[in-house]
Amino acid sequence: MFRRHPYLSAATLGYLAVLAWLTLSPQAPDQRDGPLWQLAVFLDRFQATQWLTFNDLEFAANIALFVPLGLFFVLLVGKRQWWLALGLAVLLTAGIEWVQQFIPSRVSDPRDIVSNSLGAAIGVVITLSVAAACHRARVAIARRQNRRFSSDTGQSSHTL
């Protein structure tokens, strides 16, 4: 896997390092100066977004954080083994939550497993959808080129 896709492997390892830093590094006890808290305060100023709570924003941020993981894992293991990519992502997020139990400034939350897994699943679906669309486009281009070649040589591309 690493030899076949060295750049993708390096990007995946880099993303995993950032993910580990974000999820496993000690956290300040007061999150009121963090970017999500600031976003919650900002959105609370508008009536249309006052219904969004900090927990809602954190759930959405966890989903967004794990979308690339699903993408990277599918690209590494292959689209036919998408289920393996998703399984690895779920195991990774469960492992992160397990380790967070032992970090004093972290809180392990089962909702994080749900949101992280949902994000990885979205990444898997996006990757498979883009791959399918690219495949359909390649097939359509090949068919057009085949028709053009057949008409240039005077041969019929349709047989009875």
MDTraj code that builds the backbone (N, CA, C; nanometers):
import mdtraj as md
import numpy as np

residues = "MET PHE ARG ARG HIS PRO TYR LEU SER ALA ALA THR LEU GLY TYR LEU ALA VAL LEU ALA TRP LEU THR LEU SER PRO GLN ALA PRO ASP GLN ARG ASP GLY PRO LEU TRP GLN LEU ALA VAL PHE LEU ASP ARG PHE GLN ALA THR GLN TRP LEU THR PHE ASN ASP LEU GLU PHE ALA ALA ASN ILE ALA LEU PHE VAL PRO LEU GLY LEU PHE PHE VAL LEU LEU VAL GLY LYS ARG GLN TRP TRP LEU ALA LEU GLY LEU ALA VAL LEU LEU THR ALA GLY ILE GLU TRP VAL GLN GLN PHE ILE PRO SER ARG VAL SER ASP PRO ARG ASP ILE VAL SER ASN SER LEU GLY ALA ALA ILE GLY VAL VAL ILE THR LEU SER VAL ALA ALA ALA CYS HIS ARG ALA ARG VAL ALA ILE ALA ARG ARG GLN ASN ARG ARG PHE SER SER ASP THR GLY GLN SER SER HIS THR LEU".split()
xyz = np.array([
    [0.0828, -0.1191, 0.0000],
    [0.0000, 0.0000, 0.0000],
    [0.0873, 0.1256, 0.0000],
    [0.1895, 0.1276, 0.0845],
    [0.2739, 0.2463, 0.0924],
    [0.3618, 0.2601, -0.0316],
    [0.4044, 0.1478, -0.0871],
    [0.4873, 0.1534, -0.2078],
    [0.4050, 0.1885, -0.3303],
    [0.2820, 0.1406, -0.3349],
    [0.1963, 0.1691, -0.4508],
    [0.1494, 0.3132, -0.4518],
    [0.1266, 0.3699, -0.3365],
    [0.0723, 0.5058, -0.3251],
    [0.1545, 0.5877, -0.2253],
    [0.2784, 0.6195, -0.2571],
    [0.3618, 0.6875, -0.1563],
    [0.3105, 0.8259, -0.1174],
    [0.2616, 0.9043, -0.2130],
    [0.2139, 1.0394, -0.1798],
    [0.0835, 1.0338, -0.1010],
    [-0.0055, 0.9448, -0.1436],
    [-0.1313, 0.9273, -0.0711],
    [-0.1043, 0.8753, 0.0696],
    [-0.0116, 0.7830, 0.0816],
    [0.0243, 0.7305, 0.2136],
    [0.0819, 0.8399, 0.3022],
    [0.1678, 0.9233, 0.2458],
    [0.2262, 1.0337, 0.3232],
    [0.1184, 1.1329, 0.3656],
    [0.0259, 1.1642, 0.2748],
    [-0.0833, 1.2564, 0.3089],
    [-0.1715, 1.1967, 0.4179],
    [-0.1985, 1.0667, 0.4085],
    [-0.2807, 0.9998, 0.5098],
    [-0.2115, 1.0020, 0.6455],
    [-0.0832, 0.9705, 0.6472],
    [-0.0089, 0.9732, 0.7739],
    [-0.0039, 1.1142, 0.8320],
    [0.0121, 1.2138, 0.7461],
    [0.0093, 1.3526, 0.7928],
    [-0.1252, 1.3883, 0.8531],
    [-0.2325, 1.3463, 0.7863],
    [-0.3661, 1.3741, 0.8388],
    [-0.3878, 1.3023, 0.9715],
    [-0.3415, 1.1773, 0.9810],
    [-0.3548, 1.1031, 1.1065],
    [-0.2768, 1.1707, 1.2192],
    [-0.1623, 1.2289, 1.1872],
    [-0.0839, 1.3005, 1.2890],
    [-0.1600, 1.4233, 1.3386],
    [-0.2188, 1.4984, 1.2465],
    [-0.2985, 1.6157, 1.2857],
    [-0.4192, 1.5713, 1.3674],
    [-0.4831, 1.4638, 1.3238],
    [-0.5991, 1.4103, 1.3952],
    [-0.5609, 1.3677, 1.5368],
    [-0.4469, 1.3021, 1.5507],
    [-0.4002, 1.2611, 1.6839],
    [-0.3727, 1.3830, 1.7712],
    [-0.3119, 1.4845, 1.7132],
    [-0.2835, 1.6061, 1.7898],
    [-0.4136, 1.6726, 1.8355],
    [-0.5128, 1.6792, 1.7455],
    [-0.6396, 1.7443, 1.7804],
    [-0.7202, 1.6657, 1.8833],
    [-0.7123, 1.5336, 1.8777],
    [-0.7998, 1.4526, 1.9623],
    [-0.7332, 1.3988, 2.0881],
    [-0.6001, 1.3944, 2.0900],
    [-0.5328, 1.3313, 2.2034],
    [-0.4429, 1.4243, 2.2835],
    [-0.4193, 1.5447, 2.2345],
    [-0.3348, 1.6364, 2.3109],
    [-0.4148, 1.6918, 2.4286],
    [-0.3451, 1.7273, 2.5371],
    [-0.4162, 1.7848, 2.6520],
    [-0.4946, 1.9094, 2.6108],
    [-0.6080, 1.9248, 2.6719],
    [-0.6986, 2.0338, 2.6361],
    [-0.7162, 2.1255, 2.7563],
    [-0.7261, 2.2532, 2.7286],
    [-0.7505, 2.3495, 2.8366],
    [-0.8855, 2.3195, 2.9010],
    [-0.8942, 2.3288, 3.0339],
    [-1.0200, 2.2980, 3.1014],
    [-1.1346, 2.3903, 3.0592],
    [-1.1044, 2.5141, 3.0260],
    [-1.2080, 2.6089, 2.9858],
    [-1.2015, 2.6272, 2.8345],
    [-1.3051, 2.5817, 2.7653],
    [-1.3074, 2.5897, 2.6191],
    [-1.3657, 2.7209, 2.5689],
    [-1.3889, 2.8152, 2.6573],
    [-1.4549, 2.9393, 2.6163],
    [-1.3686, 3.0277, 2.5273],
    [-1.2430, 2.9953, 2.5150],
    [-1.1596, 3.0738, 2.4243],
    [-1.1315, 2.9984, 2.2942],
    [-1.1875, 2.8789, 2.2798],
    [-1.1656, 2.7986, 2.1599],
    [-1.2482, 2.8476, 2.0416],
    [-1.2103, 2.8066, 1.9218],
    [-1.2795, 2.8539, 1.8011],
    [-1.4260, 2.8109, 1.7936],
    [-1.4585, 2.6920, 1.8423],
    [-1.5992, 2.6498, 1.8379],
    [-1.6853, 2.7328, 1.9323],
    [-1.6306, 2.7636, 2.0488],
    [-1.7049, 2.8474, 2.1435],
    [-1.7268, 2.9866, 2.0846],
    [-1.6232, 3.0404, 2.0236],
    [-1.6350, 3.1724, 1.9603],
    [-1.7384, 3.1701, 1.8475],
    [-1.7419, 3.0613, 1.7711],
    [-1.8420, 3.0483, 1.6652],
    [-1.9819, 3.0407, 1.7250],
    [-1.9975, 2.9673, 1.8345],
    [-2.1282, 2.9579, 1.9002],
    [-2.1741, 3.0949, 1.9496],
    [-2.0831, 3.1718, 2.0071],
    [-2.1160, 3.3071, 2.0537],
    [-2.1552, 3.3950, 1.9357],
    [-2.0798, 3.3857, 1.8265],
    [-2.1096, 3.4650, 1.7065],
    [-2.2470, 3.4287, 1.6498],
    [-2.2758, 3.3001, 1.6366],
    [-2.4035, 3.2570, 1.5786],
    [-2.5220, 3.2897, 1.6686],
    [-2.4958, 3.3013, 1.7991],
    [-2.6031, 3.3340, 1.8929],
    [-2.6539, 3.4767, 1.8732],
    [-2.5786, 3.5598, 1.8042],
    [-2.6198, 3.6982, 1.7786],
    [-2.7346, 3.7065, 1.6783],
    [-2.7528, 3.6030, 1.5998],
    [-2.8528, 3.6052, 1.4932],
    [-2.9695, 3.5150, 1.5302],
    [-3.0891, 3.5667, 1.5126],
    [-3.2081, 3.4918, 1.5510],
    [-3.2191, 3.3602, 1.4733],
    [-3.1798, 3.3608, 1.3478],
    [-3.1930, 3.2410, 1.2642],
    [-3.1027, 3.1267, 1.3099],
    [-2.9960, 3.1577, 1.3828],
    [-2.9019, 3.0529, 1.4249],
    [-2.8931, 3.0375, 1.5764],
    [-2.9830, 3.0992, 1.6500],
    [-2.9780, 3.0893, 1.7958],
    [-3.0083, 2.9485, 1.8461],
    [-3.0727, 2.8687, 1.7642],
    [-3.1061, 2.7322, 1.8051],
    [-2.9823, 2.6416, 1.8098],
    [-2.8738, 2.6826, 1.7424],
    [-2.7513, 2.6024, 1.7425],
    [-2.6790, 2.6167, 1.8763],
    [-2.6517, 2.5053, 1.9393],
    [-2.5786, 2.5067, 2.0661],
    [-2.4319, 2.4703, 2.0413],
    [-2.3520, 2.4867, 2.1438],
    [-2.2116, 2.4465, 2.1346],
    [-2.2018, 2.2974, 2.1037],
    [-2.2865, 2.2166, 2.1671],
    [-2.2844, 2.0717, 2.1423],
    [-2.3181, 2.0390, 1.9973],
    [-2.4131, 2.1139, 1.9385],
    [-2.4462, 2.0938, 1.7968],
    [-2.3257, 2.1241, 1.7083],
    [-2.2596, 2.2345, 1.7375],
    [-2.1426, 2.2735, 1.6586],
    [-2.0283, 2.1734, 1.6747],
    [-2.0100, 2.1246, 1.7960],
    [-1.9044, 2.0259, 1.8197],
    [-1.9341, 1.8957, 1.7453],
    [-2.0602, 1.8537, 1.7451],
    [-2.1006, 1.7327, 1.6729],
    [-2.0724, 1.7493, 1.5235],
    [-2.1115, 1.8643, 1.4682],
    [-2.0889, 1.8918, 1.3255],
    [-1.9394, 1.9004, 1.2939],
    [-1.8630, 1.9606, 1.3841],
    [-1.7180, 1.9717, 1.3624],
    [-1.6525, 1.8340, 1.3631],
    [-1.6993, 1.7454, 1.4509],
    [-1.6457, 1.6091, 1.4536],
    [-1.6772, 1.5354, 1.3239],
    [-1.7968, 1.5557, 1.2720],
    [-1.8319, 1.4942, 1.1433],
    [-1.7364, 1.5448, 1.0359],
    [-1.7214, 1.6759, 1.0278],
    [-1.6353, 1.7356, 0.9246],
    [-1.4899, 1.6903, 0.9391],
    [-1.4445, 1.6745, 1.0614],
    [-1.3060, 1.6355, 1.0865],
    [-1.2749, 1.4958, 1.0338],
    [-1.3744, 1.4076, 1.0327],
    [-1.3493, 1.2690, 0.9940],
    [-1.3891, 1.2364, 0.8502],
    [-1.4454, 1.3307, 0.7765],
    [-1.4758, 1.3075, 0.6346],
    [-1.3480, 1.2740, 0.5567],
    [-1.2398, 1.3501, 0.5729],
    [-1.1177, 1.3157, 0.4986],
    [-1.0624, 1.1774, 0.5332],
    [-1.0849, 1.1324, 0.6559],
    [-1.0351, 1.0010, 0.6949],
    [-1.1007, 0.8918, 0.6106],
    [-1.2323, 0.9004, 0.5928],
    [-1.3015, 0.8043, 0.5070],
    [-1.2491, 0.8094, 0.3651],
    [-1.2249, 0.9293, 0.3161],
    [-1.1709, 0.9480, 0.1809],
    [-1.0327, 0.8840, 0.1687],
    [-0.9424, 0.9175, 0.2587],
    [-0.8066, 0.8629, 0.2528],
    [-0.8066, 0.7105, 0.2629],
    [-0.8859, 0.6558, 0.3550],
    [-0.8855, 0.5111, 0.3737],
    [-0.9388, 0.4381, 0.2509],
    [-1.0439, 0.4899, 0.1869],
    [-1.0952, 0.4253, 0.0649],
    [-0.9906, 0.4312, -0.0454],
    [-0.9258, 0.5448, -0.0598],
    [-0.8238, 0.5566, -0.1642],
    [-0.7070, 0.4612, -0.1389],
    [-0.6768, 0.4348, -0.0140],
    [-0.5664, 0.3438, 0.0176],
    [-0.6035, 0.1969, -0.0007],
    [-0.7216, 0.1568, 0.0452],
    [-0.7575, 0.0142, 0.0390],
    [-0.8302, -0.0222, -0.0899],
    [-0.8817, 0.0754, -0.1613],
    [-0.9526, 0.0486, -0.2862],
    [-1.1026, 0.0552, -0.2679],
    [-1.1707, 0.0954, -0.3750],
    [-1.3151, 0.1165, -0.3634],
    [-1.3929, -0.0132, -0.3434],
    [-1.3390, -0.1255, -0.3878],
    [-1.4090, -0.2531, -0.3651],
    [-1.4063, -0.2942, -0.2184],
    [-1.3124, -0.2409, -0.1437],
    [-1.3034, -0.2719, -0.0007],
    [-1.3416, -0.1506, 0.0839],
    [-1.4433, -0.0790, 0.0396],
    [-1.4905, 0.0394, 0.1109],
    [-1.5301, 0.0042, 0.2537],
    [-1.5853, -0.1146, 0.2717],
    [-1.6301, -0.1583, 0.4040],
    [-1.5113, -0.1685, 0.5003],
    [-1.3942, -0.2077, 0.4474],
    [-1.2742, -0.2143, 0.5303],
    [-1.2307, -0.0739, 0.5718],
    [-1.2378, 0.0193, 0.4777],
    [-1.2030, 0.1587, 0.5080],
    [-1.2932, 0.2138, 0.6176],
    [-1.4226, 0.1880, 0.6057],
    [-1.5168, 0.2359, 0.7071],
    [-1.4928, 0.1665, 0.8409],
    [-1.4680, 0.0372, 0.8377],
    [-1.4395, -0.0362, 0.9610],
    [-1.3151, 0.0148, 1.0315],
    [-1.2108, 0.0429, 0.9539],
    [-1.0881, 0.0983, 1.0123],
    [-1.1135, 0.2341, 1.0767],
    [-1.1938, 0.3153, 1.0101],
    [-1.2246, 0.4483, 1.0646],
    [-1.3034, 0.4371, 1.1951],
    [-1.3995, 0.3457, 1.1999],
    [-1.4789, 0.3269, 1.3223],
    [-1.3892, 0.2752, 1.4351],
    [-1.3028, 0.1794, 1.4026],
    [-1.2094, 0.1294, 1.5048],
    [-1.1160, 0.2393, 1.5539],
    [-1.0695, 0.3223, 1.4628],
    [-0.9815, 0.4326, 1.5015],
    [-1.0527, 0.5297, 1.5951],
    [-1.1754, 0.5663, 1.5624],
    [-1.2472, 0.6616, 1.6481],
    [-1.2798, 0.5993, 1.7839],
    [-1.3113, 0.4693, 1.7859],
    [-1.3340, 0.4026, 1.9148],
    [-1.2042, 0.4000, 1.9959],
    [-1.0922, 0.3786, 1.9279],
    [-0.9624, 0.3810, 1.9954],
    [-0.9291, 0.5180, 2.0515],
    [-0.9606, 0.6208, 1.9754],
    [-0.9373, 0.7578, 2.0231],
    [-1.0177, 0.7835, 2.1500],
    [-1.1442, 0.7462, 2.1489],
    [-1.2290, 0.7683, 2.2666],
    [-1.1813, 0.6863, 2.3855],
    [-1.1312, 0.5659, 2.3601],
    [-1.0794, 0.4828, 2.4683],
    [-0.9567, 0.5482, 2.5312],
    [-0.8644, 0.5967, 2.4465],
    [-0.7423, 0.6609, 2.4974],
    [-0.7768, 0.7893, 2.5734],
    [-0.8780, 0.8624, 2.5272],
    [-0.9150, 0.9880, 2.5930],
    [-0.9587, 0.9672, 2.7379],
    [-1.0018, 0.8467, 2.7731],
    [-1.0390, 0.8183, 2.9118],
    [-0.9210, 0.8376, 3.0069],
    [-0.8003, 0.8175, 2.9555],
    [-0.6807, 0.8211, 3.0389],
    [-0.6079, 0.9554, 3.0331],
    [-0.6619, 1.0493, 2.9577],
    [-0.6026, 1.1834, 2.9498],
    [-0.6869, 1.2744, 3.0387],
    [-0.6290, 1.3258, 3.1479],
    [-0.7080, 1.3998, 3.2469],
    [-0.7895, 1.5159, 3.1902],
    [-0.7375, 1.5869, 3.0936],
    [-0.8096, 1.7043, 3.0444],
    [-0.9053, 1.6715, 2.9291],
    [-0.9209, 1.5439, 2.8970],
    [-1.0092, 1.5025, 2.7874],
    [-1.1316, 1.4315, 2.8424],
    [-1.2381, 1.4353, 2.7643],
    [-1.3621, 1.3672, 2.8014],
    [-1.3971, 1.2704, 2.6896],
    [-1.4124, 1.1449, 2.7254],
    [-1.4538, 1.0444, 2.6285],
    [-1.6060, 1.0473, 2.6191],
    [-1.6575, 1.0618, 2.4989],
    [-1.8015, 1.0764, 2.4792],
    [-1.8473, 0.9813, 2.3688],
    [-1.9423, 0.8925, 2.3975],
    [-1.9910, 0.7993, 2.2945],
    [-2.0501, 0.8704, 2.1723],
    [-2.1015, 0.9913, 2.1919],
    [-2.1540, 1.0665, 2.0767],
    [-2.0433, 1.0992, 1.9775],
    [-1.9204, 1.1106, 2.0269],
    [-1.8076, 1.1355, 1.9370],
    [-1.7842, 1.0166, 1.8441],
    [-1.8033, 0.8960, 1.8952],
    [-1.7896, 0.7778, 1.8097],
    [-1.8927, 0.7834, 1.6978],
    [-2.0148, 0.8236, 1.7328],
    [-2.1210, 0.8346, 1.6317],
    [-2.0868, 0.9422, 1.5291],
    [-2.0503, 1.0612, 1.5757],
    [-2.0231, 1.1712, 1.4821],
    [-1.8985, 1.1442, 1.3981],
    [-1.7944, 1.0906, 1.4589],
    [-1.6725, 1.0604, 1.3840],
    [-1.6979, 0.9524, 1.2788],
    [-1.7719, 0.8492, 1.3182],
    [-1.8041, 0.7412, 1.2240],
    [-1.8927, 0.7917, 1.1115],
    [-1.9859, 0.8789, 1.1442],
    [-2.0712, 0.9386, 1.0415],
    [-1.9876, 1.0203, 0.9436],
    [-1.8924, 1.0966, 0.9943],
    [-1.8038, 1.1734, 0.9074],
    [-1.7231, 1.0834, 0.8155],
    [-1.6680, 0.9751, 0.8703],
    [-1.5914, 0.8812, 0.7877],
    [-1.6810, 0.8171, 0.6822],
    [-1.8045, 0.7826, 0.7202],
    [-1.8986, 0.7235, 0.6238],
    [-1.9304, 0.8219, 0.5115],
    [-1.9459, 0.9479, 0.5457],
    [-1.9697, 1.0504, 0.4428],
    [-1.8489, 1.0584, 0.3494],
    [-1.7291, 1.0528, 0.4049],
    [-1.6082, 1.0532, 0.3224],
    [-1.6023, 0.9338, 0.2286],
    [-1.6418, 0.8165, 0.2781],
    [-1.6457, 0.6958, 0.1948],
    [-1.7459, 0.7133, 0.0816],
    [-1.8661, 0.7615, 0.1144],
    [-1.9706, 0.7797, 0.0127],
    [-1.9279, 0.8828, -0.0918],
    [-1.8700, 0.9922, -0.0481],
    [-1.8230, 1.0944, -0.1432],
    [-1.7183, 1.0346, -0.2370],
    [-1.6235, 0.9616, -0.1812],
    [-1.5175, 0.9023, -0.2629],
    [-1.5743, 0.8033, -0.3634],
    [-1.6651, 0.7167, -0.3187],
    [-1.7251, 0.6192, -0.4100],
    [-1.8094, 0.6882, -0.5165],
    [-1.8793, 0.7943, -0.4795],
    [-1.9618, 0.8682, -0.5760],
    [-1.8761, 0.9361, -0.6820],
    [-1.7683, 0.9992, -0.6391],
    [-1.6787, 1.0652, -0.7349],
    [-1.6125, 0.9611, -0.8254],
    [-1.5718, 0.8485, -0.7680],
    [-1.5099, 0.7423, -0.8487],
    [-1.6083, 0.6889, -0.9520],
    [-1.7350, 0.6706, -0.9128],
    [-1.8364, 0.6219, -1.0071],
    [-1.8623, 0.7243, -1.1172],
    [-1.8689, 0.8509, -1.0812],
    [-1.8910, 0.9560, -1.1815],
    [-1.7732, 0.9633, -1.2787],
    [-1.6522, 0.9510, -1.2283],
    [-1.5337, 0.9523, -1.3153],
    [-1.5343, 0.8316, -1.4083],
    [-1.5745, 0.7165, -1.3564],
    [-1.5815, 0.5958, -1.4392],
    [-1.6844, 0.6132, -1.5506],
    [-1.8019, 0.6659, -1.5159],
    [-1.9052, 0.6892, -1.6183],
    [-1.8559, 0.7871, -1.7238],
    [-1.7851, 0.8900, -1.6822],
    [-1.7325, 0.9879, -1.7778],
    [-1.6292, 0.9236, -1.8700],
    [-1.5413, 0.8401, -1.8142],
    [-1.4415, 0.7718, -1.8976],
    [-1.5080, 0.6784, -1.9982],
    [-1.6110, 0.6069, -1.9554],
    [-1.6834, 0.5164, -2.0457],
    [-1.7511, 0.5960, -2.1564],
    [-1.8136, 0.7070, -2.1225],
    [-1.8811, 0.7896, -2.2232],
    [-1.7809, 0.8448, -2.3242],
    [-1.6663, 0.8887, -2.2779],
    [-1.5627, 0.9403, -2.3685],
    [-1.5126, 0.8289, -2.4596],
    [-1.4904, 0.7115, -2.4035],
    [-1.4431, 0.5985, -2.4838],
    [-1.5460, 0.5605, -2.5900],
    [-1.6735, 0.5627, -2.5547],
    [-1.7787, 0.5310, -2.6531],
    [-1.7807, 0.6333, -2.7657],
    [-1.7688, 0.7610, -2.7312],
    [-1.7666, 0.8646, -2.8351],
    [-1.6462, 0.8481, -2.9264],
    [-1.5320, 0.8195, -2.8673],
    [-1.4121, 0.8005, -2.9489],
    [-1.4251, 0.6762, -3.0360],
    [-1.4872, 0.5720, -2.9850],
    [-1.5082, 0.4498, -3.0615],
    [-1.6008, 0.4768, -3.1797],
    [-1.7077, 0.5525, -3.1580],
    [-1.7998, 0.5874, -3.2667],
    [-1.7285, 0.6719, -3.3713],
    [-1.6489, 0.7666, -3.3252],
    [-1.5762, 0.8535, -3.4165],
    [-1.4781, 0.7708, -3.4998],
    [-1.4084, 0.6770, -3.4368],
    [-1.3138, 0.5919, -3.5082],
    [-1.3870, 0.5063, -3.6108],
    [-1.5004, 0.4499, -3.5719],
    [-1.5772, 0.3651, -3.6630],
    [-1.6279, 0.4441, -3.7823],
    [-1.6728, 0.5676, -3.7611],
    [-1.7238, 0.6481, -3.8728],
    [-1.6101, 0.6955, -3.9625],
    [-1.4909, 0.7159, -3.9064],
    [-1.3762, 0.7574, -3.9876],
    [-1.3285, 0.6455, -4.0794],
    [-1.3396, 0.5217, -4.0363],
    [-1.2914, 0.4090, -4.1164],
    [-1.3999, 0.3522, -4.2058],
    [-1.5207, 0.4028, -4.1923],
    [-1.6312, 0.3542, -4.2741],
    [-1.6924, 0.2267, -4.2215],
    [-1.6482, 0.1821, -4.1064],
    [-1.7035, 0.0607, -4.0483],
    [-1.8205, 0.0972, -3.9591],
    [-1.9147, 0.0102, -3.9555],
    [-2.0298, 0.0326, -3.8691],
    [-1.9968, -0.0194, -3.7300],
    [-2.0281, 0.0594, -3.6319],
    [-2.0040, 0.0142, -3.4948],
    [-2.1227, -0.0651, -3.4422],
    [-2.2291, -0.0713, -3.5216],
    [-2.3480, -0.1457, -3.4809],
    [-2.3553, -0.2740, -3.5614],
    [-2.3700, -0.3848, -3.4948],
    [-2.3858, -0.5127, -3.5635],
    [-2.5225, -0.5681, -3.5323],
    [-2.5747, -0.6433, -3.6254],
    [-2.7078, -0.7024, -3.6063],
    [-2.6991, -0.8376, -3.5479],
])
top = md.Topology()
chain = top.add_chain()
for i, resn in enumerate(residues, 1):
    res = top.add_residue(resn, chain, resSeq=i)
    for name in ("N", "CA", "C"):
        top.add_atom(name, md.element.get_by_symbol(name[0]), res)
traj = md.Trajectory(xyz[None], top)
